[in-house]
């Protein structure tokens, strides 16, 4: 058995020990169960547990100290608990945890700062907590972390925080407007060309018909015109993949920021309709701007492909 889920159940000490004996357990969920700090201590010996959900339990910040000892824990979902986040200090050397929820808790600004110091943490959800906007801004020095706030802050405040993250991460704060416009024109032309190609791909592959024989050559021609020459194994144009309409790959991209770390390199930051963040890297070669790479924000910036 790799996962266990419990709802509306109380446990004896022996039952908790029985769960702790399931050494191959990967996922564990308690919903509306009066699980205590002592119970979490007993469970902390689970060697392979990756995913733990604690919804409306009786844990406190003491449990966070115990939770930091789970050797394989990557995803921790806490909703409805009497904790302020002081226990997250125990995670300061934890290099496994990737995602933490601390919703409907008394998490405060200091607790959020402790979360932001966790080495590999990429995503935090702080819906319905006591974190202030000043507290949110205080962790903007960490460009790696994605903070989900629910309705705790307005969209404008979230945008301000994300902008502050980018500003603090920039090596240079200024750019050359004329070069930015030239590079942006190239990027938009690439977007338009790929969109037209995807429309053609969508139409030519509808129904039982195979891909049109000129689909890959058309894609390669677009990359030859607008992009740098490099190995793109696993991505277009080496692999023929496309998104469907009406938005296709780039239809919902909104530009949010620009950075020019050097005279021959410009980064355009965008966000799509579901708030995923991307950045497009353009480089100048032989006096022409070319699209070099796309990255998306997930525990820092990672290769995404064009």
PASEBA-1860 file (N, C-alpha, C; in nm, 3 decimals):
! residues 306
1> XXXXXXXX> 0.085/-0.119/0.000/0.000/0.000/0.000/0.089/0.125/0.000 ~ 0.067/0.215/-0.097/0.154/0.332/-0.109/0.092/0.459/-0.052 ~ -0.042/0.463/-0.037/-0.108/0.582/0.017/-0.217/0.543/0.117 ~ -0.239/0.631/0.214/-0.346/0.613/0.312/-0.418/0.746/0.329 ~ -0.553/0.740/0.335/-0.633/0.860/0.357/-0.732/0.834/0.470 ~ -0.740/0.931/0.562/-0.832/0.918/0.675/-0.917/1.045/0.686 ~ -1.044/1.027/0.720/-1.136/1.141/0.734/-1.228/1.118/0.853 ~ -1.242/1.223/0.935/-1.334/1.219/1.049/-1.309/1.098/1.139
9> XXXXXXXX> -1.182/1.080/1.175/-1.145/0.962/1.254/-1.049/1.002/1.367 ~ -1.072/0.944/1.483/-0.979/0.959/1.595/-0.891/0.835/1.603 ~ -0.770/0.852/1.654/-0.674/0.741/1.655/-0.625/0.713/1.797 ~ -0.605/0.585/1.824/-0.537/0.546/1.947/-0.387/0.550/1.920 ~ -0.308/0.545/2.025/-0.163/0.544/2.009/-0.118/0.422/1.928 ~ -0.185/0.310/1.948/-0.149/0.189/1.875/-0.179/0.203/1.726 ~ -0.289/0.268/1.694/-0.324/0.286/1.552/-0.222/0.377/1.482 ~ -0.175/0.479/1.551/-0.072/0.565/1.493/0.057/0.485/1.471
17> XXXXXXXX> 0.090/0.399/1.565/0.210/0.315/1.550/0.195/0.221/1.430 ~ 0.073/0.171/1.409/0.048/0.083/1.295/0.072/0.158/1.163 ~ 0.029/0.284/1.157/0.053/0.365/1.037/0.203/0.387/1.019 ~ 0.272/0.416/1.129/0.416/0.441/1.123/0.494/0.318/1.080 ~ 0.433/0.202/1.094/0.500/0.077/1.054/0.493/0.052/0.904 ~ 0.414/0.133/0.833/0.400/0.116/0.688/0.519/0.183/0.619 ~ 0.631/0.117/0.616/0.757/0.178/0.573/0.763/0.211/0.424 ~ 0.672/0.158/0.345/0.671/0.189/0.202/0.571/0.298/0.167
25> XXXXXXXX> 0.512/0.359/0.267/0.409/0.461/0.245/0.468/0.585/0.178 ~ 0.402/0.628/0.068/0.446/0.747/-0.006/0.357/0.867/0.020 ~ 0.227/0.843/0.041/0.132/0.952/0.063/0.044/0.925/0.183 ~ 0.014/1.031/0.260/-0.066/1.016/0.381/-0.152/1.141/0.400 ~ -0.281/1.121/0.424/-0.374/1.233/0.437/-0.464/1.216/0.558 ~ -0.473/1.323/0.639/-0.566/1.328/0.752/-0.658/1.447/0.733 ~ -0.788/1.423/0.728/-0.887/1.531/0.713/-0.985/1.524/0.829 ~ -0.994/1.634/0.903/-1.083/1.641/1.020/-1.053/1.529/1.119
33> XXXXXXXX> -0.924/1.509/1.143/-0.879/1.409/1.239/-0.796/1.480/1.347 ~ -0.821/1.452/1.475/-0.748/1.521/1.582/-0.605/1.470/1.601 ~ -0.529/1.468/1.494/-0.389/1.426/1.500/-0.310/1.528/1.581 ~ -0.223/1.482/1.669/-0.151/1.569/1.762/-0.002/1.577/1.727 ~ 0.068/1.665/1.800/0.213/1.675/1.783/0.281/1.542/1.815 ~ 0.233/1.475/1.918/0.291/1.345/1.955/0.272/1.242/1.843 ~ 0.157/1.247/1.777/0.132/1.155/1.665/0.230/1.182/1.551 ~ 0.253/1.309/1.520/0.346/1.344/1.412/0.487/1.297/1.445
41> XXXXXXXX> 0.525/1.306/1.572/0.657/1.258/1.614/0.671/1.109/1.585 ~ 0.568/1.032/1.616/0.572/0.888/1.590/0.581/0.860/1.441 ~ 0.510/0.939/1.360/0.507/0.917/1.215/0.634/0.965/1.146 ~ 0.715/1.045/1.213/0.831/1.106/1.148/0.936/1.005/1.103 ~ 0.920/0.881/1.146/1.013/0.778/1.103/0.979/0.716/0.969 ~ 0.868/0.758/0.907/0.831/0.702/0.776/0.938/0.739/0.674 ~ 1.013/0.642/0.622/1.132/0.674/0.542/1.105/0.722/0.400 ~ 0.991/0.683/0.343/0.966/0.714/0.202/0.852/0.811/0.179
49> XXXXXXXX> 0.793/0.862/0.285/0.677/0.950/0.270/0.714/1.078/0.196 ~ 0.645/1.102/0.085/0.673/1.217/-0.001/0.565/1.325/0.016 ~ 0.441/1.281/0.035/0.326/1.372/0.034/0.247/1.355/0.163 ~ 0.230/1.467/0.238/0.155/1.462/0.363/0.055/1.576/0.368 ~ -0.072/1.543/0.390/-0.179/1.642/0.400/-0.240/1.638/0.539 ~ -0.245/1.755/0.604/-0.300/1.767/0.739/-0.406/1.876/0.737 ~ -0.533/1.838/0.730/-0.643/1.933/0.721/-0.730/1.926/0.846 ~ -0.736/2.039/0.917/-0.815/2.048/1.040/-0.773/1.942/1.141
57> XXXXXXXX> -0.648/1.950/1.183/-0.593/1.860/1.284/-0.564/1.941/1.411 ~ -0.497/1.878/1.506/-0.465/1.945/1.634/-0.317/1.976/1.647 ~ -0.247/1.986/1.536/-0.103/2.010/1.542/-0.073/2.156/1.575 ~ 0.049/2.180/1.628/0.098/2.315/1.657/0.235/2.330/1.592 ~ 0.305/2.438/1.625/0.438/2.459/1.569/0.537/2.350/1.610 ~ 0.510/2.283/1.719/0.597/2.173/1.759/0.599/2.064/1.653 ~ 0.486/2.042/1.587/0.480/1.941/1.481/0.572/1.976/1.365 ~ 0.591/2.106/1.340/0.679/2.146/1.230/0.822/2.098/1.255
65> XXXXXXXX> 0.863/2.099/1.381/0.995/2.046/1.414/1.003/1.898/1.380 ~ 0.897/1.824/1.414/0.895/1.681/1.382/0.887/1.659/1.231 ~ 0.808/1.741/1.163/0.791/1.724/1.018/0.921/1.748/0.943 ~ 1.006/1.832/0.995/1.134/1.860/0.928/1.225/1.738/0.926 ~ 1.193/1.638/1.007/1.278/1.518/1.016/1.234/1.408/0.919 ~ 1.118/1.425/0.855/1.076/1.324/0.756/1.181/1.322/0.644 ~ 1.249/1.211/0.620/1.364/1.211/0.529/1.332/1.234/0.382 ~ 1.210/1.203/0.339/1.178/1.212/0.195/1.066/1.310/0.164
73> XXXXXXXX> 1.016/1.382/0.262/0.898/1.467/0.244/0.926/1.583/0.148 ~ 0.843/1.592/0.042/0.856/1.700/-0.056/0.734/1.791/-0.059 ~ 0.617/1.738/-0.027/0.493/1.815/-0.036/0.419/1.808/0.098 ~ 0.404/1.925/0.162/0.339/1.932/0.293/0.222/2.029/0.284 ~ 0.102/1.977/0.304/-0.020/2.057/0.292/-0.087/2.069/0.429 ~ -0.081/2.187/0.488/-0.143/2.213/0.618/-0.256/2.313/0.600 ~ -0.375/2.275/0.642/-0.492/2.364/0.637/-0.566/2.353/0.769 ~ -0.585/2.466/0.835/-0.659/2.465/0.961/-0.578/2.410/1.075
81> XXXXXXXX> -0.490/2.494/1.134/-0.407/2.449/1.246/-0.365/2.569/1.330 ~ -0.343/2.545/1.460/-0.302/2.651/1.552/-0.150/2.664/1.550 ~ -0.099/2.723/1.444/0.046/2.745/1.437/0.073/2.881/1.373 ~ 0.185/2.943/1.412/0.222/3.074/1.357/0.342/3.067/1.264 ~ 0.399/2.947/1.250/0.510/2.929/1.158/0.647/2.933/1.222 ~ 0.655/2.957/1.354/0.786/2.963/1.419/0.860/2.830/1.407 ~ 0.785/2.721/1.397/0.847/2.590/1.383/0.915/2.566/1.250 ~ 0.887/2.652/1.150/0.952/2.634/1.020/1.103/2.659/1.026
89> XXXXXXXX> 1.151/2.716/1.137/1.296/2.733/1.153/1.367/2.599/1.146 ~ 1.298/2.493/1.185/1.357/2.359/1.183/1.386/2.311/1.041 ~ 1.326/2.377/0.941/1.346/2.337/0.801/1.464/2.411/0.736 ~ 1.538/2.493/0.810/1.637/2.580/0.748/1.748/2.505/0.675 ~ 1.770/2.378/0.709/1.870/2.297/0.640/1.807/2.182/0.562 ~ 1.675/2.187/0.546/1.604/2.081/0.475/1.613/2.105/0.325 ~ 1.671/2.012/0.253/1.691/2.029/0.109/1.601/1.937/0.026 ~ 1.496/1.884/0.089/1.401/1.797/0.020/1.269/1.867/-0.008
97> XXXXXXXX> 1.218/1.942/0.087/1.083/1.997/0.076/1.073/2.097/-0.039 ~ 0.970/2.081/-0.123/0.953/2.163/-0.243/0.828/2.250/-0.235 ~ 0.726/2.205/-0.164/0.598/2.277/-0.161/0.537/2.268/-0.021 ~ 0.494/2.384/0.031/0.429/2.388/0.163/0.305/2.476/0.156 ~ 0.196/2.423/0.206/0.075/2.503/0.231/0.068/2.530/0.381 ~ 0.027/2.652/0.415/0.002/2.685/0.556/-0.124/2.770/0.561 ~ -0.233/2.715/0.512/-0.359/2.790/0.495/-0.447/2.780/0.619 ~ -0.526/2.886/0.641/-0.617/2.891/0.756/-0.542/2.859/0.885
105> XXXXXXXX> -0.427/2.923/0.899/-0.345/2.912/1.019/-0.317/3.053/1.071 ~ -0.239/3.063/1.177/-0.198/3.194/1.230/-0.059/3.232/1.181 ~ -0.022/3.177/1.066/0.108/3.210/1.007/0.124/3.362/1.000 ~ 0.237/3.413/1.052/0.262/3.556/1.053/0.382/3.591/0.966 ~ 0.421/3.718/0.968/0.530/3.764/0.882/0.660/3.691/0.911 ~ 0.691/3.672/1.037/0.815/3.603/1.072/0.811/3.457/1.026 ~ 0.695/3.394/1.038/0.681/3.258/0.988/0.704/3.249/0.839 ~ 0.654/3.348/0.764/0.675/3.351/0.619/0.823/3.369/0.588
113> XXXXXXXX> 0.892/3.453/0.665/1.035/3.473/0.642/1.113/3.343/0.667 ~ 1.071/3.268/0.766/1.135/3.138/0.791/1.110/3.043/0.675 ~ 0.989/3.045/0.620/0.958/2.963/0.502/1.048/3.001/0.385 ~ 1.067/3.131/0.364/1.146/3.178/0.250/1.293/3.139/0.261 ~ 1.336/3.101/0.380/1.476/3.062/0.399/1.501/2.913/0.376 ~ 1.396/2.837/0.351/1.413/2.693/0.327/1.482/2.675/0.191 ~ 1.594/2.603/0.186/1.682/2.604/0.067/1.617/2.571/-0.066 ~ 1.537/2.465/-0.073/1.483/2.419/-0.202/1.334/2.446/-0.218
121> XXXXXXXX> 1.275/2.519/-0.126/1.131/2.543/-0.133/1.096/2.628/-0.255 ~ 0.999/2.580/-0.333/0.961/2.651/-0.455/0.824/2.714/-0.450 ~ 0.730/2.651/-0.378/0.591/2.699/-0.377/0.539/2.704/-0.233 ~ 0.475/2.817/-0.201/0.412/2.836/-0.070/0.271/2.888/-0.091 ~ 0.174/2.832/-0.021/0.037/2.884/-0.025/0.002/2.934/0.115 ~ -0.035/3.064/0.125/-0.058/3.125/0.256/-0.199/3.184/0.265 ~ -0.294/3.125/0.199/-0.432/3.172/0.201/-0.487/3.172/0.344 ~ -0.561/3.278/0.380/-0.627/3.289/0.509/-0.527/3.276/0.625
129> XXXXXXXX> -0.427/3.363/0.625/-0.328/3.368/0.733/-0.318/3.511/0.785 ~ -0.224/3.535/0.875/-0.205/3.667/0.933/-0.087/3.742/0.870 ~ -0.039/3.694/0.758/0.072/3.760/0.688/0.025/3.895/0.634 ~ 0.106/3.999/0.653/0.074/4.132/0.602/0.144/4.154/0.469 ~ 0.103/4.259/0.398/0.167/4.289/0.270/0.313/4.326/0.290 ~ 0.344/4.394/0.399/0.483/4.426/0.430/0.563/4.297/0.452 ~ 0.500/4.200/0.516/0.565/4.072/0.535/0.591/4.001/0.404 ~ 0.494/4.009/0.313/0.513/3.949/0.181/0.630/4.013/0.109
137> XXXXXXXX> 0.636/4.146/0.109/0.745/4.217/0.042/0.880/4.184/0.104 ~ 0.881/4.148/0.231/1.008/4.120/0.298/1.075/3.992/0.250 ~ 1.003/3.908/0.175/1.064/3.786/0.121/1.089/3.797/-0.029 ~ 1.077/3.918/-0.083/1.098/3.937/-0.227/1.243/3.916/-0.267 ~ 1.333/3.913/-0.170/1.475/3.888/-0.201/1.497/3.747/-0.253 ~ 1.399/3.659/-0.232/1.409/3.520/-0.278/1.340/3.509/-0.414 ~ 1.416/3.506/-0.524/1.355/3.502/-0.657/1.301/3.365/-0.694 ~ 1.336/3.263/-0.615/1.301/3.125/-0.648/1.158/3.091/-0.608
145> XXXXXXXX> 1.109/3.157/-0.503/0.985/3.112/-0.440/0.861/3.171/-0.508 ~ 0.760/3.087/-0.526/0.629/3.127/-0.578/0.533/3.128/-0.460 ~ 0.477/3.246/-0.429/0.388/3.259/-0.314/0.244/3.272/-0.362 ~ 0.162/3.174/-0.330/0.019/3.181/-0.359/-0.053/3.240/-0.240 ~ -0.139/3.339/-0.264/-0.200/3.411/-0.152/-0.352/3.401/-0.146 ~ -0.414/3.336/-0.244/-0.559/3.332/-0.247/-0.614/3.472/-0.256 ~ -0.706/3.508/-0.168/-0.763/3.643/-0.166/-0.702/3.729/-0.055 ~ -0.588/3.685/-0.002/-0.524/3.759/0.106/-0.478/3.897/0.060
153> XXXXXXXX> -0.431/3.904/-0.067/-0.387/4.030/-0.125/-0.453/4.050/-0.261 ~ -0.460/4.175/-0.304/-0.522/4.207/-0.433/-0.429/4.166/-0.547 ~ -0.483/4.150/-0.669/-0.398/4.120/-0.784/-0.289/4.225/-0.804 ~ -0.320/4.351/-0.773/-0.221/4.457/-0.788/-0.107/4.439/-0.687 ~ -0.140/4.398/-0.566/-0.036/4.375/-0.466/0.052/4.256/-0.504 ~ -0.010/4.150/-0.555/0.067/4.033/-0.598/0.160/4.071/-0.712 ~ 0.110/4.151/-0.807/0.194/4.196/-0.919/0.310/4.281/-0.868 ~ 0.285/4.365/-0.768/0.391/4.447/-0.710/0.498/4.359/-0.645
161> XXXXXXXX> 0.455/4.255/-0.575/0.549/4.163/-0.511/0.635/4.092/-0.616 ~ 0.571/4.041/-0.721/0.646/3.970/-0.825/0.743/4.063/-0.895 ~ 0.703/4.189/-0.915/0.793/4.287/-0.975/0.913/4.312/-0.883 ~ 0.887/4.321/-0.755/0.995/4.342/-0.658/1.091/4.223/-0.659 ~ 1.038/4.102/-0.672/1.124/3.984/-0.684/1.217/3.997/-0.804 ~ 1.161/4.035/-0.918/1.242/4.047/-1.039/1.345/4.159/-1.025 ~ 1.302/4.272/-0.970/1.394/4.385/-0.956/1.513/4.349/-0.868 ~ 1.487/4.279/-0.759/1.596/4.244/-0.669/1.689/4.140/-0.729
169> XXXXXXXX> 1.639/4.063/-0.826/1.721/3.959/-0.888/1.801/4.011/-1.007 ~ 1.765/4.129/-1.057/1.832/4.181/-1.177/1.976/4.221/-1.148 ~ 2.064/4.185/-1.241/2.203/4.228/-1.229/2.219/4.374/-1.270 ~ 2.131/4.418/-1.362/2.131/4.558/-1.405/1.988/4.608/-1.407 ~ 1.968/4.731/-1.366/1.833/4.787/-1.354/1.791/4.867/-1.477 ~ 1.884/4.896/-1.567/1.852/4.980/-1.683/1.863/4.899/-1.812 ~ 1.806/4.954/-1.920/1.815/4.889/-2.051/1.814/4.996/-2.159 ~ 1.849/4.955/-2.280/1.852/5.047/-2.394/1.718/5.035/-2.466
177> XXXXXXXX> 1.631/5.135/-2.459/1.495/5.124/-2.514/1.491/5.085/-2.661 ~ 1.581/5.141/-2.742/1.579/5.111/-2.885/1.607/4.963/-2.911 ~ 1.702/4.907/-2.836/1.736/4.765/-2.855/1.624/4.676/-2.803 ~ 1.561/4.717/-2.696/1.449/4.640/-2.641/1.336/4.633/-2.742 ~ 1.305/4.744/-2.808/1.198/4.746/-2.908/1.232/4.656/-3.026 ~ 1.357/4.658/-3.069/1.398/4.571/-3.181/1.383/4.424/-3.142 ~ 1.429/4.391/-3.023/1.422/4.252/-2.977/1.277/4.208/-2.958 ~ 1.194/4.296/-2.904/1.054/4.262/-2.882/0.982/4.239/-3.014
185> XXXXXXXX> 1.016/4.316/-3.116/0.956/4.298/-3.248/0.987/4.158/-3.302 ~ 1.111/4.114/-3.281/1.150/3.980/-3.326/1.071/3.874/-3.249 ~ 1.060/3.891/-3.118/0.989/3.793/-3.037/0.841/3.785/-3.076 ~ 0.778/3.901/-3.096/0.637/3.902/-3.135/0.617/3.840/-3.273 ~ 0.712/3.864/-3.363/0.704/3.803/-3.496/0.716/3.652/-3.487 ~ 0.802/3.606/-3.397/0.816/3.462/-3.374/0.685/3.405/-3.319 ~ 0.625/3.473/-3.222/0.496/3.429/-3.168/0.392/3.417/-3.278 ~ 0.384/3.518/-3.363/0.284/3.520/-3.470/0.308/3.407/-3.569
193> XXXXXXXX> 0.435/3.384/-3.604/0.468/3.279/-3.700/0.433/3.141/-3.643 ~ 0.465/3.118/-3.516/0.432/2.989/-3.454/0.281/2.971/-3.444 ~ 0.210/3.078/-3.414/0.063/3.068/-3.406/0.004/3.027/-3.541 ~ 0.052/3.089/-3.649/0.004/3.053/-3.783/0.040/2.909/-3.815 ~ 0.160/2.867/-3.775/0.202/2.729/-3.798/0.114/2.632/-3.719 ~ 0.080/2.667/-3.595/-0.005/2.580/-3.514/-0.146/2.571/-3.570 ~ -0.195/2.680/-3.626/-0.326/2.675/-3.691/-0.322/2.576/-3.808 ~ -0.216/2.584/-3.886/-0.199/2.492/-3.999/-0.187/2.348/-3.949
201> XXXXXXXX> -0.109/2.329/-3.842/-0.091/2.195/-3.787/-0.223/2.139/-3.736 ~ -0.301/2.223/-3.671/-0.430/2.182/-3.617/-0.525/2.138/-3.728 ~ -0.528/2.217/-3.834/-0.617/2.187/-3.946/-0.572/2.064/-4.023 ~ -0.441/2.052/-4.043/-0.390/1.943/-4.127/-0.390/1.808/-4.057 ~ -0.403/1.808/-3.924/-0.397/1.682/-3.851/-0.531/1.644/-3.789 ~ -0.637/1.717/-3.824/-0.768/1.686/-3.767/-0.820/1.553/-3.822 ~ -0.894/1.484/-3.739/-0.948/1.355/-3.782/-0.841/1.248/-3.785 ~ -0.860/1.145/-3.867/-0.766/1.032/-3.870/-0.641/1.059/-3.955
209> XXXXXXXX> -0.632/1.175/-4.017/-0.520/1.201/-4.106/-0.389/1.215/-4.029 ~ -0.276/1.169/-4.086/-0.145/1.188/-4.023/-0.100/1.334/-4.039 ~ 0.009/1.369/-3.973/0.064/1.503/-3.987/0.098/1.530/-4.133 ~ 0.077/1.653/-4.175/0.116/1.692/-4.311/0.267/1.677/-4.326 ~ 0.315/1.629/-4.440/0.459/1.605/-4.457/0.544/1.731/-4.447 ~ 0.483/1.848/-4.471/0.563/1.971/-4.465/0.554/2.040/-4.329 ~ 0.494/1.973/-4.231/0.474/2.036/-4.100/0.608/2.065/-4.032 ~ 0.695/1.967/-4.027/0.824/1.988/-3.961/0.911/2.087/-4.038
217> XXXXXXXX> 0.921/2.076/-4.172/1.000/2.176/-4.246/0.950/2.319/-4.225 ~ 0.819/2.338/-4.217/0.766/2.472/-4.193/0.809/2.524/-4.055 ~ 0.807/2.436/-3.957/0.849/2.474/-3.822/0.998/2.507/-3.820 ~ 1.077/2.425/-3.886/1.221/2.449/-3.892/1.253/2.581/-3.959 ~ 1.176/2.617/-4.060/1.198/2.744/-4.131/1.174/2.863/-4.037 ~ 1.073/2.852/-3.951/1.045/2.959/-3.855/1.162/2.974/-3.757 ~ 1.212/2.862/-3.708/1.324/2.868/-3.614/1.450/2.920/-3.683 ~ 1.471/2.882/-3.807/1.588/2.931/-3.880/1.583/3.082/-3.898
225> XXXXXXXX> 1.464/3.135/-3.909/1.449/3.279/-3.932/1.460/3.360/-3.804 ~ 1.399/3.311/-3.696/1.387/3.395/-3.576/1.473/3.351/-3.457 ~ 1.528/3.230/-3.461/1.592/3.175/-3.341/1.740/3.145/-3.364 ~ 1.811/3.132/-3.254/1.952/3.096/-3.261/1.964/2.950/-3.305 ~ 2.078/2.918/-3.360/2.104/2.781/-3.404/2.162/2.703/-3.287 ~ 2.087/2.604/-3.238/2.133/2.524/-3.125/2.054/2.394/-3.120 ~ 2.105/2.299/-3.045/2.037/2.171/-3.027/1.915/2.191/-2.937 ~ 1.798/2.156/-2.987/1.674/2.170/-2.910/1.606/2.035/-2.895
233> XXXXXXXX> 1.684/1.935/-2.861/1.631/1.799/-2.844/1.517/1.798/-2.743 ~ 1.407/1.734/-2.781/1.291/1.725/-2.694/1.192/1.838/-2.710 ~ 1.229/1.939/-2.787/1.142/2.056/-2.807/1.134/2.086/-2.956 ~ 1.044/2.180/-2.991/1.040/2.225/-3.130/1.174/2.290/-3.167 ~ 1.216/2.278/-3.293/1.152/2.209/-3.405/1.191/2.062/-3.418 ~ 1.283/2.014/-3.328/1.325/1.874/-3.337/1.206/1.781/-3.320 ~ 1.122/1.813/-3.222/0.999/1.738/-3.203/0.880/1.821/-3.251 ~ 0.790/1.759/-3.323/0.673/1.831/-3.376/0.560/1.824/-3.273
241> XXXXXXXX> 0.548/1.929/-3.195/0.439/1.941/-3.098/0.372/2.076/-3.116 ~ 0.242/2.080/-3.089/0.172/2.208/-3.104/0.053/2.213/-3.010 ~ 0.014/2.336/-2.975/-0.104/2.359/-2.892/-0.221/2.395/-2.981 ~ -0.341/2.365/-2.934/-0.461/2.394/-3.011/-0.515/2.533/-2.986 ~ -0.615/2.571/-3.066/-0.677/2.701/-3.054/-0.777/2.706/-2.940 ~ -0.828/2.822/-2.909/-0.804/2.947/-2.983/-0.678/3.021/-2.943 ~ -0.613/2.980/-2.834/-0.499/3.057/-2.785/-0.365/3.009/-2.840 ~ -0.357/2.878/-2.873/-0.231/2.820/-2.918/-0.122/2.843/-2.813
249> XXXXXXXX> 0.004/2.836/-2.849/0.110/2.842/-2.747/0.126/2.978/-2.683 ~ 0.110/3.083/-2.763/0.149/3.216/-2.714/0.034/3.317/-2.708 ~ -0.088/3.272/-2.727/-0.201/3.365/-2.736/-0.235/3.439/-2.609 ~ -0.195/3.385/-2.492/-0.232/3.451/-2.366/-0.111/3.511/-2.295 ~ 0.003/3.518/-2.362/0.122/3.575/-2.299/0.108/3.726/-2.284 ~ 0.127/3.775/-2.163/0.125/3.919/-2.136/0.262/3.961/-2.083 ~ 0.319/4.064/-2.145/0.451/4.110/-2.103/0.441/4.182/-1.969 ~ 0.529/4.144/-1.876/0.528/4.204/-1.742/0.655/4.281/-1.710
257> XXXXXXXX> 0.766/4.249/-1.777/0.892/4.316/-1.741/0.997/4.286/-1.847 ~ 1.107/4.361/-1.841/1.218/4.341/-1.932/1.348/4.364/-1.855 ~ 1.450/4.291/-1.894/1.582/4.305/-1.831/1.688/4.294/-1.939 ~ 1.791/4.377/-1.931/1.901/4.371/-2.026/2.032/4.356/-1.949 ~ 2.072/4.232/-1.919/2.193/4.210/-1.840/2.321/4.247/-1.913 ~ 2.317/4.250/-2.047/2.433/4.293/-2.126/2.384/4.353/-2.257 ~ 2.474/4.413/-2.332/2.431/4.479/-2.456/2.381/4.380/-2.559 ~ 2.420/4.254/-2.546/2.381/4.152/-2.644/2.283/4.048/-2.588
265> XXXXXXXX> 2.218/4.081/-2.477/2.124/3.986/-2.417/2.009/4.061/-2.352 ~ 1.886/4.022/-2.387/1.765/4.082/-2.331/1.670/3.972/-2.286 ~ 1.608/3.992/-2.171/1.511/3.897/-2.117/1.375/3.964/-2.108 ~ 1.274/3.900/-2.167/1.136/3.948/-2.158/1.059/3.856/-2.064 ~ 0.994/3.914/-1.965/0.915/3.838/-1.869/0.769/3.845/-1.908 ~ 0.699/3.731/-1.900/0.557/3.726/-1.934/0.481/3.642/-1.832 ~ 0.350/3.652/-1.841/0.262/3.571/-1.758/0.143/3.530/-1.844 ~ 0.097/3.405/-1.828/-0.018/3.361/-1.908/-0.148/3.372/-1.828
273> XXXXXXXX> -0.256/3.319/-1.883/-0.389/3.338/-1.824/-0.407/3.265/-1.691 ~ -0.320/3.172/-1.658/-0.329/3.104/-1.528/-0.211/3.142/-1.439 ~ -0.152/3.256/-1.468/-0.048/3.317/-1.384/0.083/3.239/-1.381 ~ 0.108/3.151/-1.477/0.240/3.092/-1.489/0.334/3.199/-1.544 ~ 0.455/3.205/-1.489/0.551/3.306/-1.530/0.656/3.246/-1.623 ~ 0.688/3.320/-1.727/0.788/3.277/-1.825/0.887/3.391/-1.849 ~ 1.003/3.356/-1.904/1.090/3.460/-1.957/1.155/3.409/-2.085 ~ 1.166/3.499/-2.181/1.221/3.468/-2.312/1.355/3.538/-2.325
281> XXXXXXXX> 1.455/3.459/-2.359/1.592/3.511/-2.369/1.624/3.536/-2.515 ~ 1.661/3.659/-2.547/1.702/3.695/-2.683/1.847/3.739/-2.680 ~ 1.922/3.698/-2.780/2.063/3.737/-2.789/2.088/3.803/-2.924 ~ 2.186/3.890/-2.926/2.220/3.964/-3.047/2.341/3.900/-3.112 ~ 2.323/3.852/-3.235/2.432/3.790/-3.310/2.438/3.851/-3.449 ~ 2.557/3.893/-3.486/2.578/3.957/-3.617/2.479/4.071/-3.636 ~ 2.462/4.147/-3.530/2.378/4.268/-3.528/2.229/4.239/-3.546 ~ 2.188/4.115/-3.521/2.046/4.079/-3.529/2.002/4.011/-3.399
289> XXXXXXXX> 1.884/4.048/-3.353/1.830/3.984/-3.234/1.764/3.852/-3.271 ~ 1.796/3.747/-3.193/1.741/3.613/-3.216/1.683/3.558/-3.085 ~ 1.574/3.485/-3.099/1.515/3.419/-2.982/1.601/3.298/-2.947 ~ 1.650/3.292/-2.824/1.742/3.185/-2.787/1.676/3.076/-2.703 ~ 1.592/3.116/-2.606/1.539/3.016/-2.514/1.417/3.070/-2.440 ~ 1.337/2.977/-2.390/1.225/3.011/-2.301/1.244/2.935/-2.170 ~ 1.216/3.003/-2.060/1.221/2.940/-1.928/1.090/2.967/-1.855 ~ 1.056/2.881/-1.761/0.938/2.907/-1.679/0.978/2.901/-1.533
297> XXXXXXXX> 0.900/2.972/-1.450/0.936/2.986/-1.309/0.877/2.873/-1.228 ~ 0.966/2.787/-1.180/0.926/2.675/-1.094/1.046/2.639/-1.008 ~ 1.046/2.687/-0.884/1.162/2.677/-0.796/1.283/2.737/-0.868 ~ 1.270/2.860/-0.909/1.370/2.925/-0.993/1.333/2.911/-1.139 ~ 1.421/2.957/-1.226/1.393/2.953/-1.369/1.447/2.826/-1.430 ~ 1.360/2.754/-1.502/1.397/2.626/-1.561/1.364/2.624/-1.710 ~ 1.441/2.547/-1.784/1.421/2.536/-1.928/1.281/2.487/-1.959 ~ 1.220/2.552/-2.057/1.084/2.517/-2.095/1.074/2.481/-2.243
305> XX> 1.154/2.541/-2.326/1.146/2.514/-2.468/1.053/2.609/-2.539 ~ 1.078/2.628/-2.668/0.998/2.719/-2.749/0.891/2.643/-2.828
END
